[in-house]
Every structure is written in structure tokens, then in C-alpha cells.
Amino acid sequence: PLRQFDCLEILSLVNNPVMSKKYARLWCIWRLSPSLRVLDFERVKQNERDEAKRLFEVKDGTPSDLANSILNVKSSAPSAANTFEPGEGLDHAAAKEKTAEEIQKEQSIADLKAKIRDEMAQVEAMEEYI
């Protein structure tokens, strides 16, 4: 977990699905290292730290009911491994196949490139005679 990095100062979770959750930014500010200065390319402000502490801690410093409810959420990921495997979760059978229109467009582009090369070769040949 990122919490173990005591010197974590800059963190980007842009496009991470978890950041679409309510309170995600404040949760990261509260839960991660106090040394966190920048989150998702935005400076962490003191008022955000104060608001996060107000949301997720009670007066004696223990986690609030909201914090406990978040901490008790079980991950939908398999519990056997917390590692990323390249290609994991990809549906290879659903890979997009090229349509006839896309194939025709690619062929058309290849034909145009060949025509341009031929014309350039003719111009170069003509320049040799000039």
C-alpha cells in the first residue's frame, strides 16, 4: 500500500477508477503520508487536510464512522494476489476486428503513398536531366 511510503510527496491517480468515488481526494490526503504535497497535479492545501481530518477522524484521533465504512469495503479483486499481471482482465476474444471499410481505407492510403513515391521518383529523374 502507498501508506507505507513515509516520504511520498507527489502522487497521480488520474484516470484511476477509484478517484471517481465520493471523497476520494480527501481520503487520499487523510490516509496517505502527511508529506503528500501534490495529488493529481494539484497542490494539497491545508484546508483540504483539515476537511479530510474532520471527515475521517473523531476528536480522539480514531477513525470516524465514514472512515470505518470505507475501510470495511471489501475489494472486488481476487484476494489471492495484489499484483498486476500484464494482460490480466483483457478479453482477447473481444479484440476489435477490422471492418471491410477500414481495410479498404488502409489499402487506399497505401496506394496513395505508392503513387506519391512514383511521382517523386519521376521528378528526381527529371531534375537529373535539367
N, CA, C and O atoms as a printed pandas DataFrame, in Angstrom:
     atom_number atom_name residue_name chain_id  residue_number  x_coord  y_coord  z_coord
0              1         N          PRO        A               1    0.817   -1.198    0.000
1              2        CA          PRO        A               1    0.000    0.000    0.000
2              3         C          PRO        A               1    0.861    1.263    0.000
3              4         O          PRO        A               1    1.990    1.263    0.490
4              5         N          LEU        A               2    0.319    2.307   -0.544
5              6        CA          LEU        A               2    1.047    3.569   -0.644
6              7         C          LEU        A               2    1.290    4.200    0.722
7              8         O          LEU        A               2    2.201    5.014    0.877
8              9         N          ARG        A               3    0.496    3.837    1.694
9             10        CA          ARG        A               3    0.622    4.436    3.026
10            11         C          ARG        A               3    1.987    4.173    3.661
11            12         O          ARG        A               3    2.425    4.935    4.523
12            13         N          GLN        A               4    2.653    3.115    3.247
13            14        CA          GLN        A               4    3.944    2.768    3.850
14            15         C          GLN        A               4    5.082    3.676    3.382
15            16         O          GLN        A               4    6.174    3.634    3.949
16            17         N          PHE        A               5    4.845    4.493    2.361
17            18        CA          PHE        A               5    5.884    5.381    1.848
18            19         C          PHE        A               5    5.819    6.706    2.604
19            20         O          PHE        A               5    5.037    7.594    2.267
20            21         N          ASP        A               6    6.661    6.817    3.634
21            22        CA          ASP        A               6    6.634    7.987    4.505
22            23         C          ASP        A               6    7.023    9.281    3.809
23            24         O          ASP        A               6    6.618   10.363    4.236
24            25         N          CYS        A               7    7.795    9.180    2.752
25            26        CA          CYS        A               7    8.282   10.377    2.066
26            27         C          CYS        A               7    7.527   10.661    0.768
27            28         O          CYS        A               7    7.999   11.446   -0.055
28            29         N          LEU        A               8    6.383   10.047    0.573
29            30        CA          LEU        A               8    5.592   10.255   -0.639
30            31         C          LEU        A               8    5.145   11.708   -0.706
31            32         O          LEU        A               8    4.433   12.186    0.177
32            33         N          GLU        A               9    5.562   12.406   -1.753
33            34        CA          GLU        A               9    5.228   13.823   -1.888
34            35         C          GLU        A               9    4.299   14.113   -3.062
35            36         O          GLU        A               9    3.450   15.000   -2.983
36            37         N          ILE        A              10    4.463   13.361   -4.154
37            38        CA          ILE        A              10    3.692   13.611   -5.367
38            39         C          ILE        A              10    3.057   12.297   -5.814
39            40         O          ILE        A              10    3.728   11.269   -5.908
40            41         N          LEU        A              11    1.766   12.344   -6.086
41            42        CA          LEU        A              11    1.052   11.138   -6.499
42            43         C          LEU        A              11    0.015   11.505   -7.554
43            44         O          LEU        A              11   -0.742   12.462   -7.392
44            45         N          SER        A              12   -0.009   10.736   -8.625
45            46        CA          SER        A              12   -1.029   10.927   -9.660
46            47         C          SER        A              12   -1.882    9.670   -9.754
47            48         O          SER        A              12   -1.381    8.575  -10.008
48            49         N          LEU        A              13   -3.152    9.849   -9.549
49            50        CA          LEU        A              13   -4.123    8.767   -9.708
50            51         C          LEU        A              13   -5.133    9.132  -10.802
51            52         O          LEU        A              13   -6.260    8.635  -10.817
52            53         N          VAL        A              14   -4.711    9.998  -11.702
53            54        CA          VAL        A              14   -5.564   10.429  -12.805
54            55         C          VAL        A              14   -5.973    9.200  -13.613
55            56         O          VAL        A              14   -5.149    8.326  -13.882
56            57         N          ASN        A              15   -7.215    9.138  -13.990
57            58        CA          ASN        A              15   -7.819    8.033  -14.745
58            59         C          ASN        A              15   -7.904    6.735  -13.950
59            60         O          ASN        A              15   -8.246    5.694  -14.511
60            61         N          ASN        A              16   -7.601    6.777  -12.666
61            62        CA          ASN        A              16   -7.792    5.608  -11.820
62            63         C          ASN        A              16   -9.264    5.610  -11.405
63            64         O          ASN        A              16   -9.749    6.604  -10.865
64            65         N          PRO        A              17   -9.971    4.520  -11.649
65            66        CA          PRO        A              17  -11.412    4.491  -11.348
66            67         C          PRO        A              17  -11.751    4.844   -9.905
67            68         O          PRO        A              17  -12.834    5.367   -9.639
68            69         N          VAL        A              18  -10.867    4.576   -8.991
69            70        CA          VAL        A              18  -11.161    4.858   -7.582
70            71         C          VAL        A              18  -11.338    6.359   -7.350
71            72         O          VAL        A              18  -12.028    6.761   -6.412
72            73         N          MET        A              19  -10.728    7.184   -8.185
73            74        CA          MET        A              19  -10.814    8.630   -7.981
74            75         C          MET        A              19  -12.187    9.192   -8.365
75            76         O          MET        A              19  -12.461   10.366   -8.120
76            77         N          SER        A              20  -13.042    8.373   -8.958
77            78        CA          SER        A              20  -14.399    8.833   -9.264
78            79         C          SER        A              20  -15.326    8.658   -8.058
79            80         O          SER        A              20  -16.469    9.113   -8.077
80            81         N          LYS        A              21  -14.828    8.002   -7.020
81            82        CA          LYS        A              21  -15.631    7.784   -5.814
82            83         C          LYS        A              21  -15.737    9.073   -5.002
83            84         O          LYS        A              21  -14.847    9.922   -5.028
84            85         N          LYS        A              22  -16.840    9.192   -4.288
85            86        CA          LYS        A              22  -17.039   10.349   -3.426
86            87         C          LYS        A              22  -15.950   10.367   -2.355
87            88         O          LYS        A              22  -15.610    9.318   -1.807
88            89         N          TYR        A              23  -15.416   11.507   -2.058
89            90        CA          TYR        A              23  -14.382   11.730   -1.045
90            91         C          TYR        A              23  -13.023   11.124   -1.391
91            92         O          TYR        A              23  -12.154   11.049   -0.522
92            93         N          ALA        A              24  -12.818   10.694   -2.623
93            94        CA          ALA        A              24  -11.563   10.011   -2.967
94            95         C          ALA        A              24  -10.345   10.887   -2.713
95            96         O          ALA        A              24   -9.369   10.432   -2.116
96            97         N          ARG        A              25  -10.390   12.129   -3.156
97            98        CA          ARG        A              25   -9.235   13.016   -2.959
98            99         C          ARG        A              25   -8.981   13.237   -1.470
99           100         O          ARG        A              25   -7.846   13.128   -1.007
100          101         N          LEU        A              26  -10.031   13.546   -0.728
101          102        CA          LEU        A              26   -9.868   13.780    0.711
102          103         C          LEU        A              26   -9.390   12.515    1.425
103          104         O          LEU        A              26   -8.588   12.587    2.357
104          105         N          TRP        A              27   -9.880   11.373    0.988
105          106        CA          TRP        A              27   -9.448   10.104    1.579
106          107         C          TRP        A              27   -7.944    9.920    1.387
107          108         O          TRP        A              27   -7.233    9.566    2.327
108          109         N          CYS        A              28   -7.464   10.160    0.171
109          110        CA          CYS        A              28   -6.036   10.005   -0.110
110          111         C          CYS        A              28   -5.219   10.970    0.738
111          112         O          CYS        A              28   -4.166   10.609    1.264
112          113         N          ILE        A              29   -5.708   12.193    0.868
113          114        CA          ILE        A              29   -4.990   13.191    1.664
114          115         C          ILE        A              29   -4.920   12.751    3.125
115          116         O          ILE        A              29   -3.883   12.895    3.772
116          117         N          TRP        A              30   -6.016   12.219    3.638
117          118        CA          TRP        A              30   -6.046   11.794    5.044
118          119         C          TRP        A              30   -5.281   10.499    5.270
119          120         O          TRP        A              30   -4.545   10.372    6.249
120          121         N          ARG        A              31   -5.451    9.544    4.376
121          122        CA          ARG        A              31   -4.940    8.192    4.589
122          123         C          ARG        A              31   -3.458    8.028    4.252
123          124         O          ARG        A              31   -2.754    7.237    4.879
124          125         N          LEU        A              32   -2.999    8.773    3.269
125          126        CA          LEU        A              32   -1.612    8.621    2.835
126          127         C          LEU        A              32   -0.690    9.477    3.697
127          128         O          LEU        A              32   -1.118   10.121    4.655
128          129         N          SER        A              33    0.537    9.462    3.340
129          130        CA          SER        A              33    1.578   10.149    4.092
130          131         C          SER        A              33    1.284   11.637    4.289
131          132         O          SER        A              33    0.799   12.299    3.371
132          133         N          PRO        A              34    1.573   12.161    5.471
133          134        CA          PRO        A              34    1.402   13.601    5.701
134          135         C          PRO        A              34    2.351   14.431    4.829
135          136         O          PRO        A              34    2.176   15.643    4.696
136          137         N          SER        A              35    3.338   13.783    4.248
137          138        CA          SER        A              35    4.283   14.503    3.384
138          139         C          SER        A              35    3.730   14.721    1.972
139          140         O          SER        A              35    4.371   15.381    1.155
140          141         N          LEU        A              36    2.540   14.169    1.678
141          142        CA          LEU        A              36    1.934   14.325    0.352
142          143         C          LEU        A              36    1.673   15.807    0.089
143          144         O          LEU        A              36    0.925   16.457    0.820
144          145         N          ARG        A              37    2.301   16.332   -0.964
145          146        CA          ARG        A              37    2.163   17.753   -1.297
146          147         C          ARG        A              37    1.320   17.985   -2.540
147          148         O          ARG        A              37    0.635   19.002   -2.652
148          149         N          VAL        A              38    1.371   17.019   -3.494
149          150        CA          VAL        A              38    0.659   17.179   -4.760
150          151         C          VAL        A              38   -0.094   15.882   -5.058
151          152         O          VAL        A              38    0.478   14.793   -5.021
152          153         N          LEU        A              39   -1.380   16.021   -5.351
153          154        CA          LEU        A              39   -2.206   14.871   -5.708
154          155         C          LEU        A              39   -2.919   15.204   -7.007
155          156         O          LEU        A              39   -3.630   16.205   -7.099
156          157         N          ASP        A              40   -2.725   14.369   -7.997
157          158        CA          ASP        A              40   -3.334   14.571   -9.322
158          159         C          ASP        A              40   -3.017   15.954   -9.886
159          160         O          ASP        A              40   -3.892   16.647  -10.405
160          161         N          PHE        A              41   -1.775   16.329   -9.776
161          162        CA          PHE        A              41   -1.255   17.580  -10.338
162          163         C          PHE        A              41   -1.848   18.825   -9.684
163          164         O          PHE        A              41   -1.777   19.916  -10.250
164          165         N          GLU        A              42   -2.425   18.671   -8.511
165          166        CA          GLU        A              42   -2.945   19.817   -7.759
166          167         C          GLU        A              42   -2.336   19.804   -6.371
167          168         O          GLU        A              42   -2.279   18.768   -5.708
168          169         N          ARG        A              43   -1.880   20.973   -5.944
169          170        CA          ARG        A              43   -1.276   21.094   -4.625
170          171         C          ARG        A              43   -2.304   20.755   -3.544
171          172         O          ARG        A              43   -3.465   21.156   -3.629
172          173         N          VAL        A              44   -1.864   20.019   -2.538
173          174        CA          VAL        A              44   -2.719   19.688   -1.403
174          175         C          VAL        A              44   -2.692   20.893   -0.460
175          176         O          VAL        A              44   -1.634   21.290    0.028
176          177         N          LYS        A              45   -3.845   21.453   -0.219
177          178        CA          LYS        A              45   -3.940   22.666    0.610
178          179         C          LYS        A              45   -4.275   22.295    2.048
179          180         O          LYS        A              45   -4.843   21.237    2.320
180          181         N          GLN        A              46   -3.915   23.183    2.952
181          182        CA          GLN        A              46   -4.161   22.934    4.370
182          183         C          GLN        A              46   -5.644   22.792    4.659
183          184         O          GLN        A              46   -6.034   21.974    5.492
184          185         N          ASN        A              47   -6.485   23.581    3.978
185          186        CA          ASN        A              47   -7.928   23.450    4.232
186          187         C          ASN        A              47   -8.450   22.077    3.799
187          188         O          ASN        A              47   -9.415   21.577    4.377
188          189         N          GLU        A              48   -7.822   21.459    2.784
189          190        CA          GLU        A              48   -8.204   20.089    2.392
190          191         C          GLU        A              48   -7.793   19.103    3.483
191          192         O          GLU        A              48   -8.545   18.190    3.824
192          193         N          ARG        A              49   -6.593   19.299    4.024
193          194        CA          ARG        A              49   -6.147   18.426    5.124
194          195         C          ARG        A              49   -7.103   18.537    6.314
195          196         O          ARG        A              49   -7.471   17.532    6.922
196          197         N          ASP        A              50   -7.500   19.765    6.637
197          198        CA          ASP        A              50   -8.422   19.985    7.760
198          199         C          ASP        A              50   -9.777   19.338    7.497
199          200         O          ASP        A              50  -10.355   18.709    8.382
200          201         N          GLU        A              51  -10.277   19.498    6.276
201          202        CA          GLU        A              51  -11.569   18.900    5.935
202          203         C          GLU        A              51  -11.495   17.376    5.965
203          204         O          GLU        A              51  -12.422   16.716    6.435
204          205         N          ALA        A              52  -10.393   16.815    5.462
205          206        CA          ALA        A              52  -10.217   15.361    5.476
206          207         C          ALA        A              52  -10.178   14.847    6.912
207          208         O          ALA        A              52  -10.786   13.826    7.234
208          209         N          LYS        A              53   -9.463   15.561    7.760
209          210        CA          LYS        A              53   -9.383   15.145    9.164
210          211         C          LYS        A              53  -10.755   15.234    9.824
211          212         O          LYS        A              53  -11.120   14.365   10.616
212          213         N          ARG        A              54  -11.515   16.279    9.504
213          214        CA          ARG        A              54  -12.851   16.443   10.059
214          215         C          ARG        A              54  -13.777   15.309    9.611
215          216         O          ARG        A              54  -14.603   14.827   10.386
216          217         N          LEU        A              55  -13.629   14.886    8.343
217          218        CA          LEU        A              55  -14.484   13.825    7.806
218          219         C          LEU        A              55  -14.128   12.443    8.340
219          220         O          LEU        A              55  -15.006   11.633    8.637
220          221         N          PHE        A              56  -12.831   12.185    8.456
221          222        CA          PHE        A              56  -12.388   10.803    8.694
222          223         C          PHE        A              56  -11.853   10.520   10.096
223          224         O          PHE        A              56  -11.467    9.388   10.386
224          225         N          GLU        A              57  -11.822   11.524   10.969
225          226        CA          GLU        A              57  -11.372   11.302   12.347
226          227         C          GLU        A              57  -12.362   11.910   13.318
227          228         O          GLU        A              57  -13.006   12.918   13.030
228          229         N          VAL        A              58  -12.472   11.270   14.489
229          230        CA          VAL        A              58  -13.237   11.866   15.575
230          231         C          VAL        A              58  -12.251   12.584   16.487
231          232         O          VAL        A              58  -11.042   12.522   16.263
232          233         N          LYS        A              59  -12.751   13.256   17.501
233          234        CA          LYS        A              59  -11.921   14.110   18.361
234          235         C          LYS        A              59  -10.682   13.404   18.923
235          236         O          LYS        A              59   -9.618   14.017   19.010
236          237         N          ASP        A              60  -10.800   12.145   19.300
237          238        CA          ASP        A              60   -9.657   11.454   19.920
238          239         C          ASP        A              60   -8.679   10.873   18.897
239          240         O          ASP        A              60   -7.747   10.158   19.266
240          241         N          GLY        A              61   -8.890   11.178   17.612
241          242        CA          GLY        A              61   -7.950   10.725   16.581
242          243         C          GLY        A              61   -8.260    9.366   15.993
243          244         O          GLY        A              61   -7.533    8.895   15.119
244          245         N          THR        A              62   -9.325    8.723   16.453
245          246        CA          THR        A              62   -9.692    7.426   15.890
246          247         C          THR        A              62  -10.529    7.650   14.634
247          248         O          THR        A              62  -11.123    8.715   14.464
248          249         N          PRO        A              63  -10.577    6.656   13.758
249          250        CA          PRO        A              63  -11.348    6.807   12.510
250          251         C          PRO        A              63  -12.836    7.022   12.777
251          252         O          PRO        A              63  -13.417    6.406   13.670
252          253         N          SER        A              64  -13.429    7.892   11.998
253          254        CA          SER        A              64  -14.855    8.176   12.109
254          255         C          SER        A              64  -15.669    7.016   11.529
255          256         O          SER        A              64  -15.110    6.069   10.976
256          257         N          ASP        A              65  -16.982    7.101   11.660
257          258        CA          ASP        A              65  -17.850    6.073   11.086
258          259         C          ASP        A              65  -17.679    6.014    9.569
259          260         O          ASP        A              65  -17.676    4.932    8.982
260          261         N          LEU        A              66  -17.538    7.178    8.940
261          262        CA          LEU        A              66  -17.332    7.217    7.491
262          263         C          LEU        A              66  -16.030    6.514    7.116
263          264         O          LEU        A              66  -15.992    5.718    6.177
264          265         N          ALA        A              67  -14.966    6.813    7.857
265          266        CA          ALA        A              67  -13.670    6.169    7.583
266          267         C          ALA        A              67  -13.779    4.660    7.780
267          268         O          ALA        A              67  -13.270    3.892    6.964
268          269         N          ASN        A              68  -14.425    4.238    8.836
269          270        CA          ASN        A              68  -14.590    2.799    9.084
270          271         C          ASN        A              68  -15.411    2.134    7.992
271          272         O          ASN        A              68  -15.128    1.000    7.603
272          273         N          SER        A              69  -16.427    2.833    7.494
273          274        CA          SER        A              69  -17.235    2.236    6.424
274          275         C          SER        A              69  -16.405    2.055    5.156
275          276         O          SER        A              69  -16.572    1.071    4.434
276          277         N          ILE        A              70  -15.512    3.004    4.887
277          278        CA          ILE        A              70  -14.639    2.878    3.719
278          279         C          ILE        A              70  -13.596    1.787    3.945
279          280         O          ILE        A              70  -13.315    0.996    3.045
280          281         N          LEU        A              71  -13.027    1.744    5.138
281          282        CA          LEU        A              71  -12.014    0.732    5.451
282          283         C          LEU        A              71  -12.589   -0.682    5.395
283          284         O          LEU        A              71  -11.861   -1.632    5.108
284          285         N          ASN        A              72  -13.878   -0.829    5.663
285          286        CA          ASN        A              72  -14.503   -2.152    5.692
286          287         C          ASN        A              72  -15.026   -2.611    4.336
287          288         O          ASN        A              72  -15.559   -3.715    4.223
288          289         N          VAL        A              73  -14.882   -1.782    3.310
289          290        CA          VAL        A              73  -15.319   -2.192    1.972
290          291         C          VAL        A              73  -14.364   -3.256    1.466
291          292         O          VAL        A              73  -13.147   -3.072    1.470
292          293         N          LYS        A              74  -14.917   -4.344    1.042
293          294        CA          LYS        A              74  -14.110   -5.438    0.503
294          295         C          LYS        A              74  -13.856   -5.201   -0.971
295          296         O          LYS        A              74  -14.746   -4.784   -1.712
296          297         N          SER        A              75  -12.651   -5.468   -1.376
297          298        CA          SER        A              75  -12.277   -5.308   -2.774
298          299         C          SER        A              75  -12.964   -6.367   -3.615
299          300         O          SER        A              75  -13.155   -7.499   -3.171
300          301         N          SER        A              76  -13.336   -5.993   -4.836
301          302        CA          SER        A              76  -13.930   -6.965   -5.747
302          303         C          SER        A              76  -12.854   -7.764   -6.467
303          304         O          SER        A              76  -13.154   -8.716   -7.188
304          305         N          ALA        A              77  -11.599   -7.372   -6.267
305          306        CA          ALA        A              77  -10.488   -8.087   -6.895
306          307         C          ALA        A              77  -10.241   -9.388   -6.150
307          308         O          ALA        A              77  -10.554   -9.488   -4.964
308          309         N          PRO        A              78   -9.682  -10.385   -6.827
309          310        CA          PRO        A              78   -9.359  -11.648   -6.149
310          311         C          PRO        A              78   -8.403  -11.395   -4.996
311          312         O          PRO        A              78   -7.442  -10.640   -5.143
312          313         N          SER        A              79   -8.653  -12.013   -3.858
313          314        CA          SER        A              79   -7.810  -11.787   -2.690
314          315         C          SER        A              79   -6.514  -12.584   -2.734
315          316         O          SER        A              79   -5.633  -12.376   -1.900
316          317         N          ALA        A              80   -6.388  -13.491   -3.695
317          318        CA          ALA        A              80   -5.195  -14.328   -3.767
318          319         C          ALA        A              80   -3.954  -13.534   -4.117
319          320         O          ALA        A              80   -2.854  -13.888   -3.692
320          321         N          ALA        A              81   -4.108  -12.475   -4.877
321          322        CA          ALA        A              81   -2.930  -11.723   -5.291
322          323         C          ALA        A              81   -3.250  -10.238   -5.376
323          324         O          ALA        A              81   -4.326   -9.839   -5.822
324          325         N          ASN        A              82   -2.301   -9.441   -4.945
325          326        CA          ASN        A              82   -2.434   -7.994   -5.051
326          327         C          ASN        A              82   -1.426   -7.466   -6.052
327          328         O          ASN        A              82   -0.899   -6.364   -5.896
328          329         N          THR        A              83   -1.164   -8.246   -7.069
329          330        CA          THR        A              83   -0.183   -7.844   -8.062
330          331         C          THR        A              83   -0.834   -7.721   -9.422
331          332         O          THR        A              83   -1.885   -8.305   -9.685
332          333         N          PHE        A              84   -0.198   -6.964  -10.266
333          334        CA          PHE        A              84   -0.673   -6.772  -11.633
334          335         C          PHE        A              84    0.005   -7.773  -12.547
335          336         O          PHE        A              84    1.227   -7.918  -12.517
336          337         N          GLU        A              85   -0.761   -8.448  -13.338
337          338        CA          GLU        A              85   -0.241   -9.359  -14.347
338          339         C          GLU        A              85   -0.517   -8.755  -15.711
339          340         O          GLU        A              85   -1.675   -8.489  -16.032
340          341         N          PRO        A              86    0.502   -8.528  -16.522
341          342        CA          PRO        A              86    0.267   -7.941  -17.848
342          343         C          PRO        A              86   -0.770   -8.738  -18.628
343          344         O          PRO        A              86   -0.680   -9.961  -18.737
344          345         N          GLY        A              87   -1.752   -8.029  -19.166
345          346        CA          GLY        A              87   -2.799   -8.660  -19.955
346          347         C          GLY        A              87   -3.953   -9.193  -19.132
347          348         O          GLY        A              87   -4.965   -9.619  -19.689
348          349         N          GLU        A              88   -3.819   -9.177  -17.815
349          350        CA          GLU        A              88   -4.860   -9.708  -16.950
350          351         C          GLU        A              88   -6.133   -8.874  -17.090
351          352         O          GLU        A              88   -6.080   -7.644  -17.078
352          353         N          GLY        A              89   -7.241   -9.530  -17.219
353          354        CA          GLY        A              89   -8.514   -8.847  -17.315
354          355         C          GLY        A              89   -8.889   -8.415  -18.721
355          356         O          GLY        A              89   -9.985   -7.897  -18.939
356          357         N          LEU        A              90   -8.008   -8.617  -19.660
357          358        CA          LEU        A              90   -8.329   -8.245  -21.032
358          359         C          LEU        A              90   -9.099   -9.372  -21.691
359          360         O          LEU        A              90   -8.763  -10.545  -21.531
360          361         N          ASP        A              91  -10.112   -9.017  -22.417
361          362        CA          ASP        A              91  -10.895  -10.007  -23.136
362          363         C          ASP        A              91  -10.338  -10.092  -24.551
363          364         O          ASP        A              91  -10.740   -9.333  -25.433
364          365         N          HIS        A              92   -9.413  -11.019  -24.759
365          366        CA          HIS        A              92   -8.752  -11.129  -26.061
366          367         C          HIS        A              92   -9.736  -11.506  -27.167
367          368         O          HIS        A              92   -9.519  -11.149  -28.325
368          369         N          ALA        A              93  -10.799  -12.210  -26.837
369          370        CA          ALA        A              93  -11.760  -12.609  -27.852
370          371         C          ALA        A              93  -12.542  -11.397  -28.358
371          372         O          ALA        A              93  -13.048  -11.400  -29.480
372          373         N          ALA        A              94  -12.635  -10.362  -27.520
373          374        CA          ALA        A              94  -13.393   -9.179  -27.901
374          375         C          ALA        A              94  -12.532   -8.152  -28.624
375          376         O          ALA        A              94  -12.962   -7.021  -28.849
376          377         N          ALA        A              95  -11.325   -8.545  -28.983
377          378        CA          ALA        A              95  -10.452   -7.617  -29.705
378          379         C          ALA        A              95  -11.138   -7.183  -30.990
379          380         O          ALA        A              95  -11.741   -7.997  -31.689
380          381         N          LYS        A              96  -11.042   -5.911  -31.291
381          382        CA          LYS        A              96  -11.753   -5.346  -32.433
382          383         C          LYS        A              96  -11.147   -5.859  -33.731
383          384         O          LYS        A              96   -9.941   -5.748  -33.955
384          385         N          GLU        A              97  -11.994   -6.418  -34.578
385          386        CA          GLU        A              97  -11.561   -6.850  -35.896
386          387         C          GLU        A              97  -11.806   -5.717  -36.870
387          388         O          GLU        A              97  -12.768   -4.961  -36.728
388          389         N          LYS        A              98  -10.935   -5.599  -37.860
389          390        CA          LYS        A              98  -11.065   -4.532  -38.841
390          391         C          LYS        A              98  -12.260   -4.789  -39.744
391          392         O          LYS        A              98  -12.499   -5.908  -40.198
392          393         N          THR        A              99  -12.993   -3.729  -39.986
393          394        CA          THR        A              99  -14.123   -3.842  -40.895
394          395         C          THR        A              99  -13.618   -3.743  -42.328
395          396         O          THR        A              99  -12.479   -3.340  -42.568
396          397         N          ALA        A             100  -14.462   -4.107  -43.263
397          398        CA          ALA        A             100  -14.098   -4.031  -44.680
398          399         C          ALA        A             100  -13.787   -2.589  -45.058
399          400         O          ALA        A             100  -12.898   -2.329  -45.869
400          401         N          GLU        A             101  -14.519   -1.661  -44.471
401          402        CA          GLU        A             101  -14.295   -0.242  -44.758
402          403         C          GLU        A             101  -12.906    0.205  -44.282
403          404         O          GLU        A             101  -12.213    0.944  -44.981
404          405         N          GLU        A             102  -12.507   -0.253  -43.083
405          406        CA          GLU        A             102  -11.182    0.099  -42.557
406          407         C          GLU        A             102  -10.067   -0.506  -43.405
407          408         O          GLU        A             102   -9.046    0.137  -43.647
408          409         N          ILE        A             103  -10.266   -1.739  -43.852
409          410        CA          ILE        A             103   -9.267   -2.395  -44.705
410          411         C          ILE        A             103   -9.146   -1.653  -46.024
411          412         O          ILE        A             103   -8.039   -1.436  -46.517
412          413         N          GLN        A             104  -10.289   -1.258  -46.603
413          414        CA          GLN        A             104  -10.289   -0.528  -47.867
414          415         C          GLN        A             104   -9.587    0.830  -47.695
415          416         O          GLN        A             104   -8.837    1.262  -48.571
416          417         N          LYS        A             105   -9.837    1.492  -46.565
417          418        CA          LYS        A             105   -9.208    2.788  -46.296
418          419         C          LYS        A             105   -7.687    2.635  -46.187
419          420         O          LYS        A             105   -6.940    3.439  -46.744
420          421         N          GLU        A             106   -7.228    1.601  -45.467
421          422        CA          GLU        A             106   -5.790    1.358  -45.334
422          423         C          GLU        A             106   -5.158    1.076  -46.693
423          424         O          GLU        A             106   -4.065    1.563  -46.985
424          425         N          GLN        A             107   -5.840    0.295  -47.520
425          426        CA          GLN        A             107   -5.326   -0.015  -48.855
426          427         C          GLN        A             107   -5.257    1.250  -49.706
427          428         O          GLN        A             107   -4.298    1.458  -50.448
428          429         N          SER        A             108   -6.264    2.075  -49.593
429          430        CA          SER        A             108   -6.306    3.332  -50.329
430          431         C          SER        A             108   -5.141    4.236  -49.928
431          432         O          SER        A             108   -4.512    4.861  -50.781
432          433         N          ILE        A             109   -4.861    4.301  -48.647
433          434        CA          ILE        A             109   -3.732    5.102  -48.151
434          435         C          ILE        A             109   -2.413    4.541  -48.673
435          436         O          ILE        A             109   -1.540    5.296  -49.101
436          437         N          ALA        A             110   -2.268    3.216  -48.639
437          438        CA          ALA        A             110   -1.050    2.578  -49.149
438          439         C          ALA        A             110   -0.878    2.866  -50.639
439          440         O          ALA        A             110    0.240    3.113  -51.092
440          441         N          ASP        A             111   -1.975    2.837  -51.410
441          442        CA          ASP        A             111   -1.915    3.134  -52.845
442          443         C          ASP        A             111   -1.487    4.577  -53.082
443          444         O          ASP        A             111   -0.672    4.851  -53.963
444          445         N          LEU        A             112   -2.038    5.500  -52.295
445          446        CA          LEU        A             112   -1.666    6.906  -52.429
446          447         C          LEU        A             112   -0.182    7.130  -52.119
447          448         O          LEU        A             112    0.497    7.892  -52.807
448          449         N          LYS        A             113    0.300    6.468  -51.093
449          450        CA          LYS        A             113    1.724    6.584  -50.742
450          451         C          LYS        A             113    2.599    6.075  -51.877
451          452         O          LYS        A             113    3.611    6.692  -52.210
452          453         N          ALA        A             114    2.215    4.957  -52.469
453          454        CA          ALA        A             114    2.991    4.396  -53.580
454          455         C          ALA        A             114    2.975    5.347  -54.774
455          456         O          ALA        A             114    4.000    5.538  -55.429
456          457         N          LYS        A             115    1.816    5.945  -55.059
457          458        CA          LYS        A             115    1.700    6.890  -56.172
458          459         C          LYS        A             115    2.591    8.109  -55.944
459          460         O          LYS        A             115    3.256    8.578  -56.868
460          461         N          ILE        A             116    2.604    8.619  -54.713
461          462        CA          ILE        A             116    3.446    9.775  -54.378
462          463         C          ILE        A             116    4.919    9.426  -54.536
463          464         O          ILE        A             116    5.696   10.230  -55.050
464          465         N          ARG        A             117    5.311    8.225  -54.094
465          466        CA          ARG        A             117    6.710    7.794  -54.251
466          467         C          ARG        A             117    7.102    7.740  -55.728
467          468         O          ARG        A             117    8.187    8.184  -56.102
468          469         N          ASP        A             118    6.209    7.191  -56.569
469          470        CA          ASP        A             118    6.478    7.107  -58.007
470          471         C          ASP        A             118    6.632    8.493  -58.620
471          472         O          ASP        A             118    7.542    8.727  -59.415
472          473         N          GLU        A             119    5.739    9.414  -58.247
473          474        CA          GLU        A             119    5.816   10.774  -58.791
474          475         C          GLU        A             119    7.082   11.480  -58.340
475          476         O          GLU        A             119    7.695   12.220  -59.109
476          477         N          MET        A             120    7.478   11.250  -57.080
477          478        CA          MET        A             120    8.714   11.865  -56.582
478          479         C          MET        A             120    9.920   11.308  -57.327
479          480         O          MET        A             120   10.862   12.042  -57.624
480          481         N          ALA        A             121    9.895   10.028  -57.626
481          482        CA          ALA        A             121   10.995    9.416  -58.378
482          483         C          ALA        A             121   11.069   10.008  -59.778
483          484         O          ALA        A             121   12.161   10.238  -60.297
484          485         N          GLN        A             122    9.908   10.260  -60.399
485          486        CA          GLN        A             122    9.890   10.869  -61.732
486          487         C          GLN        A             122   10.452   12.295  -61.687
487          488         O          GLN        A             122   11.205   12.698  -62.575
488          489         N          VAL        A             123   10.083   13.054  -60.650
489          490        CA          VAL        A             123   10.595   14.409  -60.528
490          491         C          VAL        A             123   12.112   14.392  -60.327
491          492         O          VAL        A             123   12.817   15.215  -60.911
492          493         N          GLU        A             124   12.608   13.494  -59.534
493          494        CA          GLU        A             124   14.043   13.377  -59.309
494          495         C          GLU        A             124   14.755   13.000  -60.610
495          496         O          GLU        A             124   15.833   13.519  -60.897
496          497         N          ALA        A             125   14.163   12.108  -61.390
497          498        CA          ALA        A             125   14.755   11.718  -62.667
498          499         C          ALA        A             125   14.786   12.898  -63.615
499          500         O          ALA        A             125   15.765   13.090  -64.336
500          501         N          MET        A             126   13.712   13.702  -63.623
501          502        CA          MET        A             126   13.656   14.878  -64.491
502          503         C          MET        A             126   14.707   15.917  -64.081
503          504         O          MET        A             126   15.297   16.581  -64.933
504          505         N          GLU        A             127   14.933   16.050  -62.774
505          506        CA          GLU        A             127   15.915   17.017  -62.285
506          507         C          GLU        A             127   17.331   16.644  -62.713
507          508         O          GLU        A             127   18.182   17.518  -62.881
508          509         N          GLU        A             128   17.581   15.366  -62.889
509          510        CA          GLU        A             128   18.901   14.926  -63.340
510          511         C          GLU        A             128   19.190   15.413  -64.764
511          512         O          GLU        A             128   20.341   15.698  -65.093
512          513         N          TYR        A             129   18.179   15.508  -65.594
513          514        CA          TYR        A             129   18.357   15.944  -66.970
514          515         C          TYR        A             129   18.432   17.464  -67.087
515          516         O          TYR        A             129   18.907   17.981  -68.099
516          517         N          ILE        A             130   17.983   18.168  -66.092
517          518        CA          ILE        A             130   17.976   19.637  -66.180
518          519         C          ILE        A             130   19.312   20.224  -65.858
519          520         O          ILE        A             130   19.473   21.444  -65.886
